[in-house]
Amino acid sequence: MEQTKVIINKNLLLLLCFTGFLLNYLTYFPGFMSPDSFDQFGQALRGEYDDWHPPVMAYVWRLMNKIEEGPELMLAMQLALLWLSCYLFCISIRSSVWRVVVFLAFYSAPFIHNFAGWIIKDMIMAFSWLLAIAILFSIIHRNGGEDGGRRSKWLVIPVGLLLLYGCWLRYNAIVALLPLSVALVWIFWPEKTRKTKILYSMSFVLLVYFGQPLFNKYFLKAHVNYTEAQIYFHDLAAIFVKTGDNVFPDYLYENPEFDTAYIRTHYDPLDVTALLWNPDHKTLLHYNKETVNSMKSAWFKLLKEYPMMYIKHRVYIYKYFLALEKKKDLQYYYIWMHPNDYGFKVYETTLYRKYANSISAQKNKIYFQTWFWIFLNILLLPLCFLVRDRNYRLLYFTVALSGFLYTAPQIIVANYVTDFRYIYWSCFACFASVIIFLADRMPRRLSAGN
Protein backbone atom coordinates (compact mmCIF):
# COMPACT_ATOMS: atom_id res chain seq x y z
CA MET A 1 0.00 0.00 0.00
CA GLU A 2 2.81 2.37 0.95
CA GLN A 3 4.65 1.52 -2.28
CA THR A 4 1.52 2.28 -4.32
CA LYS A 5 1.16 5.64 -2.57
CA VAL A 6 4.76 6.52 -3.41
CA ILE A 7 4.25 5.65 -7.10
CA ILE A 8 1.05 7.72 -7.21
CA ASN A 9 2.85 10.69 -5.62
CA LYS A 10 5.70 10.47 -8.13
CA ASN A 11 3.37 10.18 -11.08
CA LEU A 12 1.30 13.11 -9.85
CA LEU A 13 4.45 15.21 -9.44
CA LEU A 14 5.59 14.24 -12.91
CA LEU A 15 2.22 15.31 -14.32
CA LEU A 16 2.33 18.62 -12.42
CA CYS A 17 5.87 19.34 -13.64
CA PHE A 18 4.91 18.54 -17.22
CA THR A 19 1.94 20.89 -16.84
CA GLY A 20 4.30 23.62 -15.61
CA PHE A 21 6.59 22.98 -18.58
CA LEU A 22 3.66 23.15 -20.99
CA LEU A 23 2.26 26.37 -19.53
CA ASN A 24 5.68 28.01 -19.70
CA TYR A 25 6.23 26.84 -23.25
CA LEU A 26 2.88 28.17 -24.44
CA THR A 27 3.42 31.47 -22.60
CA TYR A 28 6.94 32.10 -23.94
CA PHE A 29 6.51 30.58 -27.41
CA PRO A 30 8.57 30.61 -29.57
CA GLY A 31 11.12 31.97 -27.10
CA PHE A 32 12.38 35.48 -26.40
CA MET A 33 15.46 36.55 -28.36
CA SER A 34 17.80 39.53 -27.96
CA PRO A 35 20.55 40.69 -30.35
CA ASP A 36 22.95 38.29 -28.59
CA SER A 37 20.49 35.44 -29.19
CA PHE A 38 20.25 36.27 -32.88
CA ASP A 39 24.03 36.49 -33.17
CA GLN A 40 24.29 32.90 -31.94
CA PHE A 41 21.34 31.77 -34.04
CA GLY A 42 23.07 33.18 -37.12
CA GLN A 43 26.24 31.26 -36.24
CA ALA A 44 24.17 28.11 -35.81
CA LEU A 45 22.67 28.56 -39.28
CA ARG A 46 26.04 29.18 -40.93
CA GLY A 47 28.00 26.59 -38.98
CA GLU A 48 30.69 29.24 -38.53
CA TYR A 49 31.48 30.19 -34.95
CA ASP A 50 33.26 32.87 -32.97
CA ASP A 51 33.86 33.18 -29.24
CA TRP A 52 32.21 36.56 -28.57
CA HIS A 53 29.40 34.41 -27.22
CA PRO A 54 29.95 30.76 -26.22
CA PRO A 55 30.35 28.74 -29.44
CA VAL A 56 29.10 25.57 -27.75
CA MET A 57 25.60 27.06 -27.48
CA ALA A 58 25.55 27.92 -31.19
CA TYR A 59 26.75 24.38 -31.95
CA VAL A 60 23.94 22.81 -29.90
CA TRP A 61 21.49 25.16 -31.59
CA ARG A 62 22.78 24.03 -34.97
CA LEU A 63 22.07 20.41 -34.04
CA MET A 64 18.53 21.35 -33.04
CA ASN A 65 18.02 23.31 -36.23
CA LYS A 66 18.46 20.05 -38.13
CA ILE A 67 15.21 18.92 -36.51
CA GLU A 68 13.31 22.23 -36.48
CA GLU A 69 14.89 25.50 -37.54
CA GLY A 70 14.18 28.29 -35.08
CA PRO A 71 14.12 28.99 -31.35
CA GLU A 72 11.35 26.54 -30.38
CA LEU A 73 13.54 23.54 -29.54
CA MET A 74 16.06 25.64 -27.62
CA LEU A 75 13.17 27.01 -25.56
CA ALA A 76 11.90 23.46 -24.97
CA MET A 77 15.37 22.31 -23.90
CA GLN A 78 15.93 25.00 -21.30
CA LEU A 79 12.42 24.61 -19.89
CA ALA A 80 12.93 20.83 -19.74
CA LEU A 81 16.08 21.42 -17.66
CA LEU A 82 14.11 23.66 -15.30
CA TRP A 83 11.13 21.36 -14.80
CA LEU A 84 13.15 18.16 -14.55
CA SER A 85 15.07 19.92 -11.76
CA CYS A 86 11.76 20.72 -10.09
CA TYR A 87 10.66 17.07 -10.33
CA LEU A 88 13.89 15.71 -8.85
CA PHE A 89 13.87 18.20 -5.99
CA CYS A 90 10.23 17.43 -5.20
CA ILE A 91 10.48 13.63 -5.20
CA SER A 92 13.59 13.90 -3.02
CA ILE A 93 11.76 15.75 -0.25
CA ARG A 94 10.23 13.54 2.45
CA SER A 95 7.37 15.81 3.46
CA SER A 96 4.34 15.92 1.15
CA VAL A 97 3.56 19.44 2.35
CA TRP A 98 7.01 20.71 1.50
CA ARG A 99 6.87 18.98 -1.86
CA VAL A 100 3.86 21.13 -2.66
CA VAL A 101 5.63 24.24 -1.37
CA VAL A 102 8.71 23.60 -3.51
CA PHE A 103 6.61 22.89 -6.60
CA LEU A 104 4.63 26.11 -6.11
CA ALA A 105 7.89 28.01 -5.69
CA PHE A 106 9.16 26.65 -9.01
CA TYR A 107 5.80 27.39 -10.58
CA SER A 108 5.46 30.99 -9.45
CA ALA A 109 8.81 32.47 -8.30
CA PRO A 110 9.30 35.73 -10.23
CA PHE A 111 13.10 35.48 -10.03
CA ILE A 112 12.87 32.20 -11.96
CA HIS A 113 10.38 33.18 -14.62
CA ASN A 114 11.63 36.71 -15.33
CA PHE A 115 14.20 35.22 -17.70
CA ALA A 116 13.03 31.62 -18.15
CA GLY A 117 11.85 32.22 -21.73
CA TRP A 118 14.91 34.19 -22.88
CA ILE A 119 17.14 32.03 -25.08
CA ILE A 120 20.59 33.15 -24.02
CA LYS A 121 23.65 31.64 -22.40
CA ASP A 122 22.96 32.82 -18.83
CA MET A 123 19.60 31.07 -18.65
CA ILE A 124 20.75 27.73 -20.04
CA MET A 125 23.81 27.83 -17.80
CA ALA A 126 21.68 28.34 -14.68
CA PHE A 127 19.18 25.62 -15.66
CA SER A 128 21.98 23.14 -16.48
CA TRP A 129 23.65 23.62 -13.12
CA LEU A 130 20.33 23.52 -11.29
CA LEU A 131 19.61 20.10 -12.80
CA ALA A 132 23.09 18.89 -11.83
CA ILE A 133 22.42 19.95 -8.22
CA ALA A 134 18.97 18.32 -8.31
CA ILE A 135 20.53 15.01 -9.39
CA LEU A 136 23.10 15.17 -6.59
CA PHE A 137 20.31 16.01 -4.13
CA SER A 138 18.23 13.04 -5.32
CA ILE A 139 21.21 10.69 -4.92
CA ILE A 140 21.70 11.73 -1.30
CA HIS A 141 17.99 11.32 -0.64
CA ARG A 142 17.77 7.90 -2.24
CA ASN A 143 20.68 6.62 -0.18
CA GLY A 144 19.24 7.87 3.07
CA GLY A 145 21.59 10.82 3.30
CA GLU A 146 24.60 8.62 3.96
CA ASP A 147 27.38 7.69 1.56
CA GLY A 148 25.46 9.24 -1.32
CA GLY A 149 26.40 7.95 -4.74
CA ARG A 150 27.64 4.42 -4.06
CA ARG A 151 24.73 2.88 -5.93
CA SER A 152 24.55 5.48 -8.70
CA LYS A 153 28.05 5.86 -10.14
CA TRP A 154 26.81 6.14 -13.73
CA LEU A 155 25.03 9.40 -12.88
CA VAL A 156 28.43 11.09 -12.66
CA ILE A 157 28.31 11.32 -16.47
CA PRO A 158 25.17 13.50 -16.82
CA VAL A 159 26.10 15.56 -13.76
CA GLY A 160 29.62 16.16 -15.09
CA LEU A 161 28.34 17.05 -18.55
CA LEU A 162 25.75 19.47 -17.15
CA LEU A 163 28.40 21.23 -15.07
CA LEU A 164 30.82 21.32 -18.00
CA TYR A 165 28.19 22.62 -20.42
CA GLY A 166 27.03 25.30 -18.00
CA CYS A 167 30.59 26.47 -17.39
CA TRP A 168 31.32 26.65 -21.12
CA LEU A 169 28.29 28.92 -21.49
CA ARG A 170 29.66 31.60 -19.13
CA TYR A 171 33.35 32.44 -19.19
CA ASN A 172 33.30 33.72 -15.60
CA ALA A 173 31.67 30.53 -14.28
CA ILE A 174 34.92 28.65 -13.70
CA VAL A 175 35.36 30.07 -10.18
CA ALA A 176 31.78 29.09 -9.34
CA LEU A 177 32.51 25.57 -10.60
CA LEU A 178 35.22 24.98 -7.98
CA PRO A 179 32.90 24.18 -5.04
CA LEU A 180 30.50 22.21 -7.25
CA SER A 181 33.37 20.01 -8.42
CA VAL A 182 34.01 19.21 -4.75
CA ALA A 183 30.36 18.21 -4.26
CA LEU A 184 30.49 16.08 -7.41
CA VAL A 185 33.50 14.06 -6.24
CA TRP A 186 32.64 13.84 -2.53
CA ILE A 187 29.13 12.53 -3.27
CA PHE A 188 30.08 10.03 -5.98
CA TRP A 189 33.32 8.75 -4.39
CA PRO A 190 32.85 8.99 -0.60
CA GLU A 191 35.11 5.99 -0.06
CA LYS A 192 38.20 7.67 -1.56
CA THR A 193 40.85 9.37 0.55
CA ARG A 194 40.71 13.13 0.91
CA LYS A 195 43.83 13.58 -1.23
CA THR A 196 42.31 11.47 -4.01
CA LYS A 197 39.06 13.41 -3.90
CA ILE A 198 40.90 16.72 -4.09
CA LEU A 199 42.86 15.38 -7.07
CA TYR A 200 39.65 14.29 -8.81
CA SER A 201 38.03 17.68 -8.15
CA MET A 202 40.97 19.69 -9.47
CA SER A 203 41.31 17.39 -12.46
CA PHE A 204 37.68 18.00 -13.40
CA VAL A 205 38.06 21.79 -13.10
CA LEU A 206 41.24 21.74 -15.19
CA LEU A 207 39.52 19.56 -17.79
CA VAL A 208 36.70 22.08 -18.06
CA TYR A 209 39.01 25.10 -18.07
CA PHE A 210 41.51 23.88 -20.65
CA GLY A 211 39.02 21.81 -22.60
CA GLN A 212 36.93 24.81 -23.62
CA PRO A 213 39.51 26.65 -25.77
CA LEU A 214 40.61 23.33 -27.29
CA PHE A 215 37.01 22.43 -28.15
CA ASN A 216 36.41 25.89 -29.62
CA LYS A 217 39.63 25.90 -31.64
CA TYR A 218 39.98 22.36 -32.92
CA PHE A 219 36.43 21.01 -33.01
CA LEU A 220 34.36 24.11 -33.81
CA LYS A 221 37.21 26.09 -35.42
CA ALA A 222 35.77 29.20 -33.77
CA HIS A 223 37.26 32.60 -34.51
CA VAL A 224 38.91 34.25 -31.49
CA ASN A 225 37.55 37.74 -30.74
CA TYR A 226 39.76 38.77 -27.78
CA THR A 227 36.80 40.07 -25.81
CA GLU A 228 38.98 40.75 -22.76
CA ALA A 229 40.03 43.95 -24.53
CA GLN A 230 36.82 45.54 -23.22
CA ILE A 231 37.85 45.02 -19.59
CA TYR A 232 41.24 46.63 -20.13
CA PHE A 233 39.69 49.48 -22.10
CA HIS A 234 37.12 50.15 -19.39
CA ASP A 235 39.76 50.67 -16.70
CA LEU A 236 42.16 52.60 -18.91
CA ALA A 237 39.37 54.91 -20.06
CA ALA A 238 38.29 55.52 -16.46
CA ILE A 239 41.74 56.66 -15.35
CA PHE A 240 42.20 58.69 -18.52
CA VAL A 241 38.93 60.57 -17.99
CA LYS A 242 39.69 61.21 -14.30
CA THR A 243 43.29 62.32 -14.69
CA GLY A 244 43.73 63.39 -18.31
CA ASP A 245 46.93 61.32 -18.37
CA ASN A 246 47.61 59.32 -21.50
CA VAL A 247 47.41 55.80 -20.10
CA PHE A 248 46.55 54.18 -23.44
CA PRO A 249 49.25 52.16 -25.23
CA ASP A 250 50.85 53.61 -28.35
CA TYR A 251 49.52 50.75 -30.43
CA LEU A 252 45.93 52.04 -30.15
CA TYR A 253 46.88 55.30 -31.84
CA GLU A 254 47.74 53.41 -35.00
CA ASN A 255 43.99 53.15 -35.45
CA PRO A 256 42.85 56.44 -37.12
CA GLU A 257 39.42 56.14 -35.45
CA PHE A 258 40.85 55.95 -31.94
CA ASP A 259 39.64 59.28 -30.57
CA THR A 260 40.51 60.30 -26.99
CA ALA A 261 38.30 63.41 -27.22
CA TYR A 262 35.36 61.20 -28.10
CA ILE A 263 36.20 58.86 -25.20
CA ARG A 264 36.35 61.79 -22.76
CA THR A 265 32.93 63.11 -23.74
CA HIS A 266 31.09 59.80 -24.14
CA TYR A 267 32.60 57.57 -21.45
CA ASP A 268 30.09 56.06 -19.01
CA PRO A 269 31.61 53.90 -16.23
CA LEU A 270 28.37 51.94 -15.94
CA ASP A 271 28.17 50.93 -19.59
CA VAL A 272 31.44 50.95 -21.48
CA THR A 273 29.88 48.82 -24.22
CA ALA A 274 27.80 51.84 -25.29
CA LEU A 275 31.06 53.67 -26.01
CA LEU A 276 32.63 50.82 -27.93
CA TRP A 277 29.44 50.12 -29.89
CA ASN A 278 28.56 53.79 -30.33
CA PRO A 279 25.85 55.34 -32.54
CA ASP A 280 28.51 57.30 -34.43
CA HIS A 281 29.99 54.01 -35.68
CA LYS A 282 33.48 54.88 -34.50
CA THR A 283 35.68 51.79 -34.28
CA LEU A 284 37.70 52.71 -31.22
CA LEU A 285 39.22 49.23 -30.85
CA HIS A 286 40.30 46.52 -33.22
CA TYR A 287 39.85 43.23 -31.41
CA ASN A 288 43.05 41.35 -32.14
CA LYS A 289 45.99 39.81 -30.29
CA GLU A 290 48.18 42.90 -30.61
CA THR A 291 45.47 45.14 -29.13
CA VAL A 292 44.97 42.84 -26.16
CA ASN A 293 48.69 42.43 -25.46
CA SER A 294 49.39 46.16 -25.63
CA MET A 295 46.39 46.99 -23.44
CA LYS A 296 47.30 44.30 -20.92
CA SER A 297 50.75 45.86 -20.47
CA ALA A 298 49.18 49.31 -20.09
CA TRP A 299 46.66 47.91 -17.61
CA PHE A 300 49.36 46.46 -15.34
CA LYS A 301 51.21 49.77 -15.52
CA LEU A 302 47.96 51.51 -14.52
CA LEU A 303 47.59 49.25 -11.45
CA LYS A 304 51.09 50.17 -10.38
CA GLU A 305 50.77 53.93 -10.89
CA TYR A 306 47.12 54.49 -9.89
CA PRO A 307 46.22 51.73 -7.41
CA MET A 308 43.81 53.72 -5.23
CA MET A 309 42.12 55.37 -8.19
CA TYR A 310 41.60 51.96 -9.78
CA ILE A 311 40.08 50.58 -6.57
CA LYS A 312 37.76 53.58 -6.22
CA HIS A 313 36.72 53.19 -9.86
CA ARG A 314 35.87 49.51 -9.38
CA VAL A 315 34.07 50.06 -6.07
CA TYR A 316 32.00 52.81 -7.72
CA ILE A 317 30.93 50.41 -10.47
CA TYR A 318 30.24 47.59 -8.02
CA LYS A 319 27.91 49.79 -5.97
CA TYR A 320 25.76 50.22 -9.05
CA PHE A 321 26.05 46.53 -9.87
CA LEU A 322 24.62 45.80 -6.41
CA ALA A 323 21.87 48.35 -7.09
CA LEU A 324 22.88 50.20 -3.91
CA GLU A 325 23.06 53.26 -6.12
CA LYS A 326 20.68 53.83 -9.02
CA LYS A 327 21.46 55.76 -12.15
CA LYS A 328 19.94 53.53 -14.83
CA ASP A 329 17.02 51.14 -14.81
CA LEU A 330 17.93 47.54 -14.14
CA GLN A 331 16.91 45.13 -16.90
CA TYR A 332 15.31 42.54 -14.64
CA TYR A 333 13.14 40.76 -17.21
CA TYR A 334 13.16 39.97 -20.92
CA ILE A 335 9.85 39.12 -22.59
CA TRP A 336 10.11 40.28 -26.20
CA MET A 337 11.57 39.37 -29.58
CA HIS A 338 14.20 41.67 -31.04
CA PRO A 339 13.30 42.87 -34.57
CA ASN A 340 14.68 40.35 -37.03
CA ASP A 341 14.67 39.23 -40.66
CA TYR A 342 13.65 35.66 -39.85
CA GLY A 343 9.99 36.39 -39.24
CA PHE A 344 10.18 35.31 -35.59
CA LYS A 345 7.73 37.07 -33.30
CA VAL A 346 6.17 36.63 -29.87
CA TYR A 347 2.56 35.53 -29.94
CA GLU A 348 0.69 37.80 -27.54
CA THR A 349 -1.76 35.25 -26.22
CA THR A 350 -3.81 35.70 -23.06
CA LEU A 351 -1.20 33.68 -21.15
CA TYR A 352 1.59 35.91 -22.46
CA ARG A 353 -0.21 39.15 -21.63
CA LYS A 354 -0.96 38.06 -18.07
CA TYR A 355 2.64 36.97 -17.60
CA ALA A 356 4.04 40.18 -19.11
CA ASN A 357 1.82 42.40 -16.97
CA SER A 358 2.73 40.48 -13.82
CA ILE A 359 6.50 40.52 -14.35
CA SER A 360 6.71 44.13 -15.54
CA ALA A 361 4.84 45.33 -12.44
CA GLN A 362 7.48 43.98 -10.02
CA LYS A 363 10.30 46.40 -10.75
CA ASN A 364 11.03 47.52 -7.18
CA LYS A 365 10.50 44.21 -5.40
CA ILE A 366 13.35 43.12 -3.15
CA TYR A 367 13.95 39.90 -5.12
CA PHE A 368 14.87 42.01 -8.14
CA GLN A 369 17.55 43.91 -6.24
CA THR A 370 21.04 42.61 -6.94
CA TRP A 371 22.31 43.33 -3.45
CA PHE A 372 19.59 41.12 -1.95
CA TRP A 373 20.90 37.94 -3.57
CA ILE A 374 24.54 38.63 -2.77
CA PHE A 375 23.60 39.45 0.84
CA LEU A 376 21.50 36.28 1.00
CA ASN A 377 24.40 34.21 -0.36
CA ILE A 378 26.66 35.57 2.37
CA LEU A 379 23.99 34.97 5.02
CA LEU A 380 23.41 31.38 3.91
CA LEU A 381 27.06 30.29 4.03
CA PRO A 382 27.54 30.09 7.84
CA LEU A 383 24.16 28.36 8.24
CA CYS A 384 25.83 25.22 6.89
CA PHE A 385 26.83 24.45 10.49
CA LEU A 386 23.15 23.94 11.28
CA VAL A 387 22.83 21.23 8.62
CA ARG A 388 22.98 17.91 10.43
CA ASP A 389 23.61 15.35 7.70
CA ARG A 390 27.17 15.51 6.37
CA ASN A 391 26.20 15.00 2.72
CA TYR A 392 23.42 17.56 2.84
CA ARG A 393 25.85 19.91 4.60
CA LEU A 394 28.44 19.45 1.86
CA LEU A 395 25.95 20.01 -0.95
CA TYR A 396 24.35 22.97 0.83
CA PHE A 397 27.66 24.74 1.42
CA THR A 398 29.12 24.13 -2.04
CA VAL A 399 25.96 25.34 -3.78
CA ALA A 400 25.73 28.50 -1.65
CA LEU A 401 29.43 29.18 -2.14
CA SER A 402 29.10 28.66 -5.89
CA GLY A 403 26.39 31.32 -6.02
CA PHE A 404 28.58 33.79 -4.16
CA LEU A 405 31.69 33.08 -6.23
CA TYR A 406 29.70 33.53 -9.41
CA THR A 407 29.06 37.21 -8.64
CA ALA A 408 32.39 37.98 -6.94
CA PRO A 409 34.41 38.57 -10.16
CA GLN A 410 31.97 41.30 -11.19
CA ILE A 411 33.90 43.78 -9.07
CA ILE A 412 36.79 43.35 -11.53
CA VAL A 413 35.19 42.53 -14.87
CA ALA A 414 31.85 44.39 -14.91
CA ASN A 415 31.45 46.51 -18.05
CA TYR A 416 27.67 46.73 -18.12
CA VAL A 417 26.09 46.72 -14.68
CA THR A 418 22.35 47.11 -15.19
CA ASP A 419 21.40 43.56 -16.20
CA PHE A 420 19.91 41.15 -13.65
CA ARG A 421 20.98 38.14 -15.72
CA TYR A 422 24.53 38.49 -14.40
CA ILE A 423 23.37 37.13 -11.03
CA TYR A 424 20.83 34.64 -12.36
CA TRP A 425 22.81 31.60 -11.19
CA SER A 426 23.17 33.18 -7.75
CA CYS A 427 19.36 33.30 -7.45
CA PHE A 428 19.15 29.60 -8.23
CA ALA A 429 22.03 28.77 -5.90
CA CYS A 430 20.25 30.48 -3.00
CA PHE A 431 16.97 28.80 -3.93
CA ALA A 432 18.56 25.33 -4.09
CA SER A 433 20.44 25.91 -0.83
CA VAL A 434 17.20 26.71 0.99
CA ILE A 435 15.59 23.52 -0.37
CA ILE A 436 18.56 21.45 0.82
CA PHE A 437 18.47 23.12 4.23
CA LEU A 438 14.76 22.37 4.64
CA ALA A 439 15.22 18.78 3.49
CA ASP A 440 17.82 18.23 6.18
CA ARG A 441 15.40 19.43 8.89
CA MET A 442 12.82 16.80 7.93
CA PRO A 443 12.49 13.41 9.65
CA ARG A 444 15.37 11.04 9.13
CA ARG A 445 13.25 8.04 8.14
CA LEU A 446 12.47 7.66 4.45
CA SER A 447 9.15 6.46 3.18
CA ALA A 448 9.20 2.89 1.91
CA GLY A 449 10.17 2.66 -1.71
CA ASN A 450 11.26 6.30 -1.85
Secondary structure, DSSP 8 states (H G I E B T S, - for coil): -HHHHHHHHHHHHHHHHHHHHHHHHHHHTT-BB-HHHHHHHHHHHHT--BSSS-HHHHHHHHHHHTTS-SSHHHHHHHHHHHHHHHHHHHHT-S-HHHHHHHHHHHHH-HHHHTSTTB-SHHHHHHHHHHHHHHHHHHHHHHTTTSSTTTT-GGGHHHHHHHHHHHHHH-GGGHHHHHHHHHHHHHHH-TTS-HHHHHHHHHHHHHHHHHHHHHIIIIIS--B---TTHHHHHHHHHHHHHHH----S-GGGGGSTT--HHHHHHH--TTBTHHHHT-TT-------SHHHHHHHHHHHHHHHHH-HHHHHHHHHHHHHHHTTSS-SS--B----SB---SS-------HHHHHHHHHHHTTTT-GGG-HHHHHHHHHHHGGGGGG--SHHHHHHHHHHHHHHHHHHTTHHHH-SB--BGGGGHHHHHHHHHHHHHHHHHHS-S---TT-
